Amino acid sequence: MIDFFQFHSPTRIVAGEPGLLGQLAPELAPFEGLRAGIVTDRVLGAMAYFHALETSLAAAGIEVAAVYRDVPQDSDVDVVHAVRDLFAANHCGMIIAVGGGSVIDTAKAANIVMTHGGELRDYQGAHILTETLLPLVAVPTTVGTGSEVTMAAVIADPQDKRKLTLLDHRLSPALAVLDPQVTFSLPPQLTAATAMDALTHAFEAFVDLEHSPFSDMWAVAAADMIRANLVGALQPEGFAAARTRLQWASTMAGVAFNHSMVGIVHAMAHALGGVAKVPHGVANSLMLTQGLRFNLEEVPDRIADIGVRAGFVQATPDTKATAVATIEAVAALRATACRMTGMAETLIQAGVRREQLPFLVERACEDGSLLYNPRQAMEEDILQMFEGVMD
């Protein structure tokens, strides 16, 4: 008997050759006549492709009414409220996010407080929104967020040293634009970190409690594509095809975890971001194999299955041995990425202090991602996983 599941992906995805952003007017036609607020950061806002997007918006009859260029790497509640104030003052009727996960999540969160009022902390939780949101167009510029196709946003709350998780179908962008050119200027370390973020999305989507045949399909395709292209994407030249595929894989993994959710790896990564300011992709990279080893006792068949189907290992008669080999292959891929880019290999290298461990455990134990993990975790389990990559 097959358990009940459902699948819905409301975001329209368009992808094309490098330079797509300059030819986007036909895809933007449904938003003709609206005043747009753009969310980005200072670096991206100066890129040639940003100006190409502005040209497409003008050709589509969309006025750029305001641009917020100050989104940090780890956006917080105050930034969200600043975006709201700017866009509300300029009567924006749609939002465009150009950036990585921090930028896109900022745009989603600002959309909530623009349309629903109040403060962002009022909307922590799942499926509590009551009003229609403004149309949102997402242009992901990294190869890891997946936020361009998900109903989730995660925003730091410095006051409480935690990450606020906002979950609602209304948060899904109306349009996601995949222009591979935006990934070509990514530094290798950021490419590696965001790709490991996407790989974490794929693996957790596959092993989590809410997985289905539909989410499995997207997760396997994403993991396979990341495995095959990560090293090529980190080369100093000739990386265009590999980065294009990583961008696709990131979106595929986003579709997967939008339906099956994430688990213990993300619970620990959210804690690392909220308490120690570890970038999300780096945090997931650090904790992925720890989480897989923890789940090995509960779902060796699932770990083995994605390992084989995504090309990490060959099938063997011993399911647990195949699962162990899968985890080792993931660890080897991560080690290669670290060696090629200097990405942090330990929590110490990522700036975490040992005295922060108790607070990290506390915050991880509070994270809603644990609800979807296939194995229940105790405080001592999470502490052991943190200690496993401390130094």
BAFIZA-862204 format. One record per residue: x, y, z of N, C-alpha, C in turn. Coordinates in steps of 0.1 Angstrom, whole numbers, padded with zeros to 4 digits, always signed. Each point is the difference from the previous one (the first is absolute). Layout:
<atoms>
XYZXYZXYZ...
</atoms>
This chain:
<atoms>
+0008-0012+0000-0008+0012+0000+0009+0013+0000-0003+0009-0009+0007+0012-0001-0005+0011+0009+0008+0006+0008-0004+0011+0009-0005+0012-0008-0009+0008+0006-0004+0012-0007+0011+0010-0002+0001+0006-0011+0009+0012-0002-0006+0009-0011+0005+0012+0000-0004+0010-0010+0012+0007-0006-0002+0005-0012+0011+0007-0007-0006+0012-0007+0006+0012+0003-0004+0012-0007+0012+0009-0001+0002+0005-0012+0012+0009-0002-0005+0012-0008-0004+0011+0008-0007+0011-0007+0009+0010-0007+0013-0001+0002+0009+0009-0006+0004-0003-0015-0002+0009-0009+0004-0002-0013+0015+0002-0001+0007-0009-0006+0015+0000-0001+0003+0002-0015+0009+0011-0002+0005+0002-0014+0015-0001+0001+0006-0006-0010+0015-0001+0000+0004+0001-0015+0012+0004-0002+0005+0002-0013+0015+0002-0001+0005+0005-0011+0014+0003-0002+0004+0011+0008+0014+0002+0003+0005+0011+0007-0005+0013-0007-0005+0010+0008-0005+0012-0005-0016+0000-0001-0006-0010+0006-0015-0001+0000-0006+0012+0006+0006+0006+0010-0006+0011+0008-0002+0012-0009+0008+0002-0011-0002+0011-0009-0011-0002-0010-0005-0012-0001-0010-0004-0010-0013-0005+0007-0003+0005+0012-0010-0005+0009-0014+0006-0002-0001+0011-0008-0012+0007-0001-0013-0009-0003+0001-0009-0009-0012-0009-0002-0005-0007+0012+0010-0005+0009-0004-0007+0012-0005+0009+0011+0003+0013-0001-0005+0009+0010-0013+0007-0004-0006-0004-0012-0012+0007-0005-0012-0001+0010-0001-0011+0008-0012+0000+0009+0001+0011+0011+0011+0006+0001+0002+0010+0011+0000+0015-0006-0004+0001-0012+0001+0013-0007-0009+0010+0008+0006+0012+0001-0007+0011+0007+0002+0001+0015+0007-0010+0006+0002+0000+0014+0013+0008+0003+0000+0005+0012+0012+0007+0006+0008-0011+0008+0013-0001-0004+0008-0011+0006+0010+0005+0010+0001-0007+0011+0011+0002+0010+0010-0011-0002+0013+0003-0001+0010-0010-0002+0008-0001+0012+0003-0013+0004+0008-0003+0012+0013-0007-0005+0011+0006+0004+0013-0006-0004+0011+0004+0010+0012-0001-0004+0011+0005+0009+0009+0009-0009+0010+0007+0007+0008+0010-0007+0008-0006-0012+0005-0012+0002+0009-0006-0010-0009-0003-0012-0011-0008+0002-0008-0004-0011-0007+0011-0007-0003+0011+0007-0007+0011-0006+0009+0008-0009+0013-0003+0000+0009+0007-0009+0004-0009-0012-0005-0012+0000+0004-0009-0011-0008+0003-0013+0007-0003-0011-0006+0003-0013-0014-0007-0002-0001-0012+0005-0013-0007-0001-0011+0006+0007+0003+0007+0011-0010+0008+0007-0006+0011-0009+0008+0007-0007-0004+0010-0009-0008-0006-0012+0004-0012-0004-0007-0007-0011-0014-0003+0005-0002-0004+0012-0013-0002+0006-0008+0013+0000+0006+0011+0004-0008+0013+0000-0005+0003-0014+0009-0003-0011-0005+0002-0013-0012-0008-0004+0000-0013+0004-0011-0009-0002-0012+0005+0007+0001+0005+0012-0011+0005+0007-0007+0012-0007+0009+0009-0005-0005+0012-0007-0008-0005-0013+0006-0010-0007-0006-0004-0012-0014-0007+0003-0001-0006+0012-0013-0006+0004-0010+0010+0006+0004+0012+0000-0010+0010+0006-0001+0000+0015+0011-0004+0007+0001-0001+0014+0009+0011+0005-0005+0009+0009+0009+0011+0005+0007-0005+0012+0013+0003+0001+0008-0003+0012-0002+0012+0009-0008-0002+0011-0004+0011+0009+0010+0001+0011+0007-0011+0004+0010+0001+0011+0009-0012-0001+0012+0002+0005+0010-0011+0000+0007+0000+0014-0001-0011+0007+0007-0002+0013+0012-0008-0003+0012+0006+0003+0013-0006-0004+0008-0004+0012-0005-0001+0012+0008-0002+0012-0003-0013+0007-0004-0010-0007-0002-0013+0006+0013-0006+0004+0002-0004+0012+0013-0007+0004+0000-0014-0003+0011-0007+0003+0001-0014-0003-0010-0008+0008-0003+0004+0012-0009-0006+0009-0011+0010+0005-0010+0001-0008-0010+0011+0002-0007-0002+0013-0005+0011+0005-0007-0001+0013-0013+0008+0000-0007+0000+0011-0013+0006+0001+0000+0015-0003+0010+0007+0005+0001+0014-0002+0001+0003-0015+0008-0008-0008+0001+0002-0014-0014-0002-0007-0007-0010+0004-0013-0003-0005-0009+0012+0002+0000+0006+0012-0009+0011+0002+0005+0013-0007+0013+0001-0003+0005+0011-0008-0005-0001-0014+0000-0012-0006-0005-0002-0013-0015+0003-0001-0007-0005+0010-0015+0003+0000-0002+0015+0000+0007+0008+0008-0002+0014+0001+0003+0007-0013+0011-0004-0006+0004+0006-0013-0011-0003-0011-0004-0013-0001-0009-0003-0011-0014+0005+0003-0004+0000+0012-0014+0006+0003+0000+0015-0003+0011+0007+0003+0000+0014-0002+0000+0003-0015+0004-0009-0009+0001+0002-0014-0011-0008-0007-0010-0005+0007-0012-0006-0005+0003-0011-0010+0009-0009+0004+0004-0011-0009-0011-0011+0000-0003-0005-0012-0010-0010-0002+0005-0014-0003+0013-0001-0001+0007-0013-0002+0014+0001+0005+0006-0011+0003+0014-0001+0005+0008-0009-0009+0013+0005-0002+0009-0008-0008+0013-0002+0009+0004-0012+0002+0012-0004+0008+0011-0004-0009+0011+0006+0001+0012-0004-0008+0011-0003+0009+0003-0012+0003+0010-0004+0009-0001-0014+0005+0007-0003+0011+0000-0014+0005-0011-0001+0010+0001-0010+0009-0011-0004+0009-0003+0012+0009+0010+0007+0005-0003+0011+0009-0009+0011-0007+0004+0003-0012-0008+0010-0007-0014-0004-0003-0002-0013-0005-0013-0005-0004-0009-0001+0013+0006-0005+0011-0007-0002+0012-0004+0014+0006+0008+0010-0002-0003+0013+0005-0012+0006-0008+0000-0003-0013-0011+0005-0008-0013-0007+0004+0000-0013+0002-0011-0008+0005-0006+0006+0013+0009+0002+0009-0004+0005+0014-0005+0014-0001+0006+0008-0008-0005+0014-0002-0014+0000-0006-0002-0010-0009-0014-0001-0006-0010-0003+0010+0003-0008+0011-0009-0003+0010-0004+0013+0008+0010+0007+0005-0004+0012+0008-0005+0011-0008+0002+0000-0013-0006+0011-0009-0015-0003-0001-0003-0013-0002-0014-0003-0002-0009-0003+0012+0007-0004+0011-0007-0005+0012+0001+0010+0012+0010+0009-0001+0002+0010+0011+0008-0007+0011+0002+0008+0011+0006-0005+0012+0015-0002-0002+0006-0008+0009+0015-0003+0000+0002-0014-0005+0012-0003-0005+0002-0013-0006-0001-0011+0010+0004+0003+0013-0001-0010+0010-0014-0006+0002-0010+0008-0004-0014-0004+0002-0003-0012-0009+0008-0003-0010-0003-0010-0010+0009-0012+0000+0008-0002+0010+0008-0012+0002-0010-0012+0000+0004-0010-0008-0009-0012+0000-0004-0004-0014-0010-0008-0001-0004-0006-0012-0015+0002-0003-0002+0005-0012-0013+0001-0006-0010+0008+0009+0005+0012+0003-0009+0009+0008-0003+0013-0007+0005+0002-0013-0004+0012-0007-0014-0001-0005-0006+0012-0001-0014+0000-0003-0003+0009-0013+0010+0007-0005-0003+0010-0011+0009-0004-0012-0004+0004-0012+0007-0002-0012+0013+0009+0001+0011-0006-0004+0013+0008-0001+0002+0006-0013+0009+0010-0001+0003+0006-0013+0008-0010-0008-0001+0001-0014+0007-0008-0009+0015+0001+0003+0007-0011+0000+0015+0000+0003+0007-0008-0011+0010+0007-0006+0009-0006-0010+0013-0002+0007+0006-0012-0001+0012-0004+0006+0011-0003-0010+0011+0006+0001+0012-0002-0009+0011-0005+0009+0002-0013+0002+0010-0005+0009+0014+0001-0007+0010+0006+0008+0013+0002-0005+0011-0009+0006-0005-0009+0008+0009-0011+0005-0004-0013-0005+0006-0011+0004-0004-0013-0005-0004-0009+0012-0007+0006+0010-0004-0008+0011-0013+0003+0007-0006+0012-0002-0010+0004+0009-0013-0008-0002-0005-0002-0012-0013-0006-0002-0012+0008+0003+0003+0012+0007-0011+0008+0005-0008+0006-0011+0005-0001-0013-0008+0006-0011-0012-0009-0003-0001-0012+0006-0011-0009-0003-0007-0005+0013+0004+0005+0011-0006-0005+0013-0010+0009+0006-0007-0006+0010-0009+0008+0008+0006+0004+0013+0013-0001+0001+0006+0003+0013+0009+0012-0001+0002+0007+0012+0010+0010+0002+0005-0001+0014+0013+0003+0001+0007-0001+0012+0008+0013+0003-0003+0007+0011+0005+0013+0003+0006+0000+0014+0011+0006+0001+0007+0001+0013-0008+0010+0009+0000-0004+0013-0006+0009+0010+0011+0003+0010+0008+0011-0002+0011+0003+0009-0004+0001+0015-0012+0005+0002-0004+0002+0014-0001-0013+0008-0003-0011-0007-0002-0013+0006+0011-0010-0004+0009+0004-0009+0011-0009-0005-0006-0013-0005-0010+0001-0009-0006-0011-0006-0004+0003-0014-0003-0010-0008-0006+0002-0013-0015-0002+0000-0007+0010-0005-0014-0001-0001-0004-0007-0013-0008-0010+0001-0004-0008-0011-0014+0003-0004-0002+0005-0012-0013+0004-0005-0004-0010-0011-0012-0006+0001-0004-0011-0010-0014+0002-0004-0002+0002-0013-0014+0002-0005+0000-0001-0015-0010-0007-0006+0000-0001-0014-0001+0013-0007-0005+0010+0006+0000+0014-0006+0013+0006-0002+0011-0005+0007+0013+0005-0002+0007-0004-0012-0005-0010-0007+0007-0005-0012+0000+0011-0011+0012+0003-0006+0000+0010-0010-0009-0003-0012-0004+0010-0007-0008-0002-0012+0008-0005-0012+0013+0005+0000+0009-0003-0011+0014-0001+0005+0007-0010-0004+0014-0002+0002+0008+0001-0013+0010+0008+0000+0008+0002-0012+0014-0006+0001+0004-0010-0008+0013-0006+0001+0008+0005-0011+0008+0010+0002+0010+0004-0010+0014-0004+0005+0006-0010-0007+0013-0005+0005+0011+0011+0001-0001+0011-0007+0010+0010+0000+0002+0006+0014-0011+0000+0008+0001+0006+0013+0010-0008+0009+0002-0013-0003+0008-0009+0008+0015+0001-0003+0003+0006-0012+0014+0000-0005+0010+0008+0008-0006+0010+0007+0009+0009+0008+0001-0005+0015-0006-0011+0003+0000-0005+0014+0014-0004+0003+0006+0004+0012+0013-0005+0004-0002-0016+0002+0011-0007-0002+0000-0015+0002-0005-0004+0013+0003+0007+0011-0004-0005+0013-0015+0002+0002-0005+0011-0005-0015+0001+0001-0007-0010-0009+0006-0003-0012-0006-0010-0008-0001-0013+0007+0012-0004+0007+0000-0013+0007-0010+0000+0011+0000+0011+0008-0009+0000+0012-0015-0001-0004-0004+0007-0011-0014+0000-0004-0004-0013-0007+0010-0006-0007-0003-0013-0006-0001-0011+0011+0007+0001+0011-0001-0009+0011-0014+0002+0007-0004+0012+0000-0014+0003+0005-0010-0007-0008+0001+0001-0013-0010-0007-0009+0001-0015+0001+0012-0005+0002+0002-0015+0002-0007-0004+0013+0001+0008+0010-0007-0003+0013-0015+0000-0002-0005+0010-0008-0014+0000-0003-0004-0013-0006+0007-0004-0010-0003-0012-0007+0000-0013+0009+0010-0001+0008+0001-0012+0008-0010+0000+0011-0002+0012+0007-0010+0000+0010-0015-0002-0005-0002+0006-0012-0013-0002-0006-0003-0015-0003+0011-0007-0003-0002-0014-0004-0002-0009+0013+0007+0003+0011-0001-0009+0011-0010+0004+0011-0006+0013-0001-0009+0004+0010-0013-0007-0001-0008+0002+0011-0013-0008+0002-0010+0004-0011+0000+0012-0006-0010+0004-0009+0003-0003-0014+0011-0007-0003+0003-0003-0014-0011-0007-0008+0000+0002-0013-0009-0007-0008+0007-0004-0013-0006-0008-0009+0006-0003-0013+0003+0012-0008-0008+0011+0002+0002+0012-0008+0012+0008+0005+0000+0002+0013+0012+0007+0006+0013-0008-0002-0001-0014+0000+0011-0008-0002+0006+0003-0013-0008+0001-0010+0005+0002-0014+0008+0012-0001-0005+0011+0006+0008+0013-0001+0012-0001+0008+0000-0006+0012+0011-0001+0009+0012-0008-0007-0004-0011-0006+0010-0009-0006+0007+0008-0012-0008+0006-0008+0005+0007-0012+0009+0011+0005-0003+0007+0011+0008+0011+0005+0013-0005+0005+0000-0011+0009+0012-0005+0006+0009-0006-0011-0005-0006-0010+0008-0005-0011+0007+0011-0007-0007+0011-0003+0005+0011-0008+0011+0007+0008-0002+0001+0013+0010+0007+0009+0013-0009+0000-0002-0013+0002+0012-0009+0001+0008+0001-0013-0007+0001-0011+0007-0001-0013+0006+0013-0004-0004+0012+0006+0004+0013-0005+0008+0008+0010+0000-0003+0013+0005+0009+0010+0015+0003-0002+0008-0011-0003+0015+0002-0002+0002+0009-0012-0007-0003-0011+0001+0008-0012-0003+0015+0002-0010+0002+0009-0005+0014+0002+0010+0008+0008+0010-0007+0007+0010+0007+0008+0013+0002-0007+0000-0004-0013+0013+0003-0008+0001+0015-0003+0012+0004-0002+0002+0015-0003-0005+0004-0013-0002-0009-0009-0006+0003-0013-0007-0012-0006-0008+0003-0010-0007-0011-0006-0011-0006+0008-0006+0008+0009-0010-0004+0010-0014+0003-0004-0002+0006-0011-0014+0005-0004-0010-0011+0000+0003-0011-0006-0010-0011-0001-0003-0006+0013+0011-0002+0008-0002-0006+0014-0008+0009+0009+0003+0013-0001-0008+0009+0009-0015+0001-0005-0002-0001-0013-0014+0000-0005-0007-0011+0006+0006-0012+0001-0007-0012+0005-0001+0001+0015+0009+0006+0007-0001+0002+0014-0012+0009+0003-0002+0010-0008-0012+0009+0002-0013-0008-0002+0000-0008-0010-0012-0008-0002-0002-0010+0012+0011-0006+0004-0001-0009+0011-0005+0006+0013+0004+0013+0002-0004+0007+0012-0015+0002+0000-0006+0004-0011-0014+0001-0001-0007-0013+0001+0005-0010-0006-0006-0014+0001-0001-0004+0015+0011+0002+0007+0001-0003+0014-0010+0008+0008-0002+0013-0004-0010+0008+0006-0014-0005-0001-0003-0005-0012-0013-0006-0003-0002-0012+0009+0011-0008+0001-0001-0012+0009-0003+0003+0014+0008+0008+0006-0002+0003+0015-0012+0008+0003-0005+0007-0010-0012+0008+0002-0012-0009+0003+0002-0013-0004-0011-0010+0002+0003-0010+0011+0012-0003+0003+0003-0010+0010+0007+0007+0012+0003+0012-0001+0007+0008+0011+0014-0005+0002+0007+0006+0010+0014-0003+0003+0000-0006+0015+0011-0004+0004+0001-0007+0013+0011+0005+0010+0006-0009+0006+0010+0003+0011+0011+0008-0005+0005-0001-0012+0011+0008-0005-0003+0014+0000-0012+0003-0005-0005+0014+0000-0002+0006+0014-0005-0009+0009-0002+0005+0014+0013+0005+0006+0011-0008-0003+0013+0004+0005+0005+0012-0007-0002+0001-0013+0005+0011-0008-0007+0013+0004-0013-0001+0002-0007+0012+0004+0005+0005+0014+0004-0009+0009+0006+0004+0013+0013+0006-0003+0008-0005-0008+0013+0005-0003-0001+0014-0006-0010+0003-0008-0001+0013-0006-0005+0010+0010-0010-0004+0009-0006+0009+0009+0009+0003+0012+0008-0010+0005+0008+0002+0011+0014+0005-0004+0006-0006-0010+0014+0003-0003+0003+0006-0014-0011+0004-0006+0001+0007-0013+0007-0008-0011-0001-0013+0001+0006-0008-0011-0008+0001-0012+0005+0003-0012-0008+0000-0012-0007-0013-0002-0013+0001-0005-0008-0012-0001+0006-0012-0008+0005+0004-0011+0006-0011-0009+0012-0007+0007+0008+0008+0007+0012-0005+0007-0005-0009+0012-0011+0005+0007-0005-0008+0011-0006-0013-0005-0007-0001-0011-0005-0012-0005+0011-0009-0004+0010+0005-0007+0012-0008-0004+0007-0006+0012+0001+0007+0011+0006-0005+0012-0008-0012+0006-0013+0001+0000-0008-0009+0007-0007-0011-0008+0002+0000-0013-0008-0010-0008+0004-0014+0003+0013-0003+0000+0003-0014+0002-0003-0004+0015+0001+0009+0009-0004-0003+0014-0014-0004+0001-0009+0008-0007-0014-0003+0000-0003-0013-0007+0007-0003-0011-0002-0013-0007+0004-0012+0009+0011+0002+0007+0005-0011+0009-0010-0002+0011-0006+0010+0005-0010-0001+0011-0012-0008-0006-0005+0004-0012-0012-0007-0005+0003-0014-0006+0013-0003-0001+0003-0013-0005-0007-0012+0007-0001+0001+0013-0006-0011+0008-0015-0001-0003-0006+0010-0005-0015+0000-0002-0004-0003-0015+0008+0007-0009-0004-0001-0014+0012-0004-0009+0007-0011+0003+0011-0004-0009-0004-0002-0014-0012-0005-0002-0005-0003-0014-0002+0013-0008-0005+0010+0007-0002+0013-0007+0014+0006-0004+0009+0000+0009+0013+0006-0003+0007-0008-0011-0001-0013+0001+0006-0009-0010-0006+0003-0014-0014+0001+0000-0007+0002-0012+0004+0013-0008+0001+0011+0008+0004+0013-0007+0014-0001-0004+0008-0007+0008+0015-0001-0004+0001-0007-0013-0007-0011-0002+0000-0008-0013-0006+0008-0011-0012+0005+0002-0007+0006-0011+0006+0013-0004+0007+0007+0009+0007+0013-0004+0015-0003-0004+0004-0012-0001+0013-0003-0005+0012+0001+0009-0003+0001+0013+0011+0001+0010+0007-0013+0002-0008-0011+0000+0006-0013+0002-0007-0010-0009+0005-0012+0000-0006-0012-0007-0008-0007+0010-0011-0007-0005-0009-0008+0009+0008-0012+0004-0003-0004+0013+0006-0013+0005-0012-0007+0007+0002-0013+0003-0010-0007+0008-0002+0005+0014+0010+0006+0005+0000+0005+0014-0005+0014+0001-0013+0002+0003-0005+0014+0000+0007+0010+0009+0003-0005+0012+0007+0010+0009+0014+0003-0005+0007-0010-0005+0013+0003-0005-0001+0010-0012-0010-0001-0008-0002+0009-0011-0003+0014+0005-0008+0001+0011-0003+0013+0006+0013+0006+0006+0008-0008+0006+0012+0005+0006+0009+0005-0011+0001-0007-0011+0008+0004-0012-0005+0013-0006-0013+0002+0000-0006+0012-0005+0004+0012+0009+0000-0002+0013+0004+0011+0009+0015+0003-0002+0008-0010-0002+0014+0002-0002+0003+0008-0013-0008-0004-0010+0001+0007-0013-0004+0015+0001-0010+0003+0007-0004+0014+0003+0011+0007+0007+0005-0006+0010+0011+0006+0008+0012+0002-0009+0003-0009-0009+0012+0002-0009-0003+0012-0009-0012+0001-0006-0003+0011-0008+0002+0014+0007-0006+0000+0012+0002+0012+0008+0015+0003+0003+0008-0010+0003+0014+0002+0003+0007+0006-0012-0004-0005-0012+0006+0005-0012-0003+0015-0002-0013+0003+0002-0004+0014-0001+0007+0009+0010+0002-0005+0012+0007+0008+0010+0015+0002-0004+0006-0011-0005+0014+0001-0004+0002+0010-0012-0010+0000-0009+0001+0009-0012-0003+0014+0003-0008+0003+0011-0004+0014+0002+0003+0006+0014+0005-0009+0009+0002+0006+0014-0012+0001+0008-0011-0006-0004-0012+0000+0008+0002-0007+0013-0006+0005+0011+0002-0005+0013-0002-0015+0001+0009-0007+0006-0002-0014+0003-0004-0004+0014+0001+0010+0009-0004-0002+0014-0008+0012+0005-0006-0002+0011-0008+0011+0006+0010+0011+0005+0011-0004+0005+0010+0010+0004+0004+0008-0011+0003-0006-0012+0004+0008-0012-0012+0009-0004-0012-0004+0003-0012+0009-0004-0003+0011+0010+0009+0000+0011-0002+0011+0010-0008-0004+0012-0004-0012+0002-0007-0005+0011+0009-0002+0012-0005+0005+0012+0008-0002+0012-0006-0012+0008+0009-0007+0007-0005-0012+0007-0010+0004+0011+0001+0012+0006-0009+0004+0010-0014+0002-0006-0002+0001-0013-0013+0002-0006-0007-0013-0002+0006-0011+0002-0006-0013-0002-0014-0002+0007+0000+0003+0013-0013-0002+0007-0012+0008-0006+0003+0013-0004-0010+0008-0006-0004-0005-0014+0010-0005-0007-0002-0006-0013-0010-0012+0001+0003-0008+0010-0009-0012+0002-0014+0004+0004-0001+0010+0008-0013+0005+0004-0008+0005-0012+0006+0008-0008-0007+0006-0012-0003-0011-0010+0009-0010-0002-0003-0010-0010-0012-0009+0005-0001-0002+0013-0011-0009+0005-0013+0007-0001+0000+0013-0001-0013+0008-0002-0004+0001-0015+0008-0004-0009-0002+0002-0014-0011-0009-0005-0009+0005-0008-0011-0008-0005+0004-0010-0010+0012+0001-0006+0004-0010-0010+0002-0013+0006+0002-0001+0013+0001-0013+0007-0013-0009-0002-0011+0007-0002-0013-0007-0001+0000-0010-0012+0008+0003-0010+0000-0007-0012+0011-0010-0001+0009+0000+0010+0011-0009-0001-0004-0014+0003+0005-0010-0006-0004-0014+0002+0004-0006+0013+0009+0006+0007+0004-0006+0013+0000+0012+0010-0007-0003+0012-0001+0010+0010+0014+0002+0007+0003+0013+0002+0013+0004+0005-0002+0005+0015+0009-0004+0008+0001+0006+0014+0011+0010+0000+0001+0008+0011+0010+0010+0001+0014-0006-0001+0002-0011+0006+0014-0006+0000+0003-0004-0014-0009-0004-0009+0002-0004-0013+0005+0012-0008-0007+0011+0001+0004+0012-0007+0013+0006+0005+0003-0001+0013+0013+0005+0005+0011-0009-0006-0002-0013-0001+0010-0009-0005+0003+0003-0015-0011+0004-0007+0003+0004-0015+0007+0013-0001-0003+0009+0008+0008+0013+0000+0014-0003+0004+0002-0008+0010+0014-0003+0005+0008-0008-0011-0007-0007-0008+0006-0008-0010+0007+0008-0011-0004+0012-0001+0007+0009-0011+0005+0013+0007+0002-0001+0013+0005+0013+0007+0014+0004-0005+0009-0010+0000+0014+0003-0004+0007-0012-0006
</atoms>
